[in-house]
């Protein structure tokens, strides 16, 4: 009879994978190093994840889900320019501070984002986790608050500016300007419909 799986062991493997992938690179890290860091036998790792690719895809989904959960927590709902701005500000600054506070997670997620080993199904699941934010963006476009940009392009713009800001936030000293707030203001001016546009 197969031994029942432990959620704690599964989580330990995923956490070890984050640490090892961040230190060595995703595709240079053997599963033996992950199992050793997790304190389990290598055979145990394969009980939870049949292959390294399966582990990678599970980790990608977990990281995307964690980030979406953080972004959605406290996200304001409603209409109007002020509310839409507050919502995008919340998402932008949450991402910046998450990346600055979790450099290993951010580093691994960046590697996985550009990997062809992450399946289309995992990418779709990762995007689905952000569904409510996409709905809010489409609603804001329909209301004429935002420029009519495709959601994936909007995400790419937000991600690029937020990621460029993370390093400045991570190394900020007391008295330094609020880099996250300053970067968001630049981003916002680029996506909001100009006043008097007639939209």
N, C-alpha and C positions, 0 to 999 in steps of 0.2 A: 504494500500500500504506500502510495506517495505521501511523503511528509507534508503537512500543511505549510503553506508559505506564511512568512512573517512580514507584516507591513514595515516593522522596524528594520529588518534586514534589507528589504527592498530600498527603503529610504537611505539606509547607510551606504548602499552601493551607489545610489544616485549622487549623494553628497561627496563620496570619495571620487566619483567620476568627475565632478565639477573641479575639485581640487587638483586632480592629476591632469585633466585636460588643460586647465589653465596654466599649469606649470610646464607641461611637456608638449602641448599641442594635441588636438583630438586624434589625428591619424598617426602620431608617433607614440601614443600611449598604449602599451599592451594591456590586455584584460587582466593579466597576472598582477600588474601594478595596482589596478583598481581593486581587485579582490583583497590584496594584501592591505591596502589602506583602509578598506572597509572592515577588515578583521574577519573575513570569511574565506572559505576554500574557493579556488577558481571554479570548481564544479558547481558550487553553490550559486555563484554568479550566473552560470548558464541555466540554473533552475528557474531563475527569475527573468532572465533575458536570453533568448535562444542564440543570439549572436551579438557581436559588437554593434552592428547596424541597428538591431532592435533596441539596444540600450541607448544609442545615440538618438533615435527617434523618440523614445520615451522621455529622455532628458529634454529634448527640444520642446515637446509638448508641455512638460512641467514648467520649464522656464517661462514660456509664453503665457501659460495659465497664471503663474505667480504674478507676472508683470501686469497682466490684464486685471487681475483681482485688485492689485494695488491702485491702478489707475481708476477703476470703477468705484472704489470705496470713497465716498464723499464727493463724487462727481455731481455737480449741480444740475438739476433738470429745469426745463422751462424755456421760454422764448425771449427774444430781445437781444440786442447787441451786448449789453452788459452781462447777461447770463451766459451767452455763447462764449464771450471772452473769458469769463471766469472758468467755464468748463475746459476750454483749450489750455488756459493757464494752469489749471490743476493737472491735466494730462502731461503737459510739457515739463513742468517743474517736478512732478512725481517721477517721471522717467529720468531726468537729470540727477535727482538726488538718489534714486535707486541705483543707477549706474555708478555714481561716485562712492556710494556706501558699500556696493557689492562688486568690486572690480573683477573678481574671479568669475562670478555669474555673467557679468557683462561680456567679458573676454570670450567665454565659452559660447554664449549666445551669438556673438558676432561671427565666430568661426562656423557655427552650425548654420547660420543664416546664409552663408555663401557656399555651403557644401552641397554637392549633388547626391550625397548619401541620405539626405533628409527627403523623405518621400513627399509626393504631391498630397497624399492624404494627411500627413503630419502638418504640412504647411497650411492646408485648408483648415485643419483643426485649430492651429495656432491663430489664424486670422479670425475664425469664428468666435474665439474667446473675446475678441474686441468688438463683436457685433453691435452692442449698444452704442459704442462710440461712433461707429459708422452710421448708425441710424440717426444719431444726434447731428452728425455732420451733414447728412443729406437733408435733414429738416432745416438746418441753418441755411443751406444753399437755396432750398425752396422758398425760404422766407426772404431771400435777398440779403442776408447778413454776410455770407461768405461768397468769395469768388467761386464760380462753377468749375471746380477742379475735381478730377477723379479721385476717389478716396485713397487708392493706393499711392497716387502721386502726392497727395496731402500728407499721408503717413511718411513717405520718403523724405519730404521736406522737413517735417517735424523731427524725424529721427536724425537726419543729418545735422541739423542745428543743435538739437539736444545733445547728441554725442560729441560734437565739437566743444560743447560747454562743460561736459563732465569733468575733464581734467582740471579746468580752472576752478571749479567748485571743490574738487577733492583736495586741492593744494592751497585753497584760500586761507588767508590769515585774518585775525581780528582786525576790523577796520577796512578790509577790502570791500569793494562794491559787491552788490548782490548780482553775481554773474548770471544766475538762472533767470532772475527777473528782467535783467537788461536784454538777454538773448530772446526771451519770450516776446518782449515788446517789438523787437525787430521782426520776429516771425509773424506776429499778429498783424503788423502793418502790411505784410505781404499777402495775407489771405483774406483780410476783411474787405468787403466791397467799399470803394471810395464813397464818401458822402456826396450826395447829389448825383449819383450815377444813374438814378432813375429806375434801379432794380426793385 
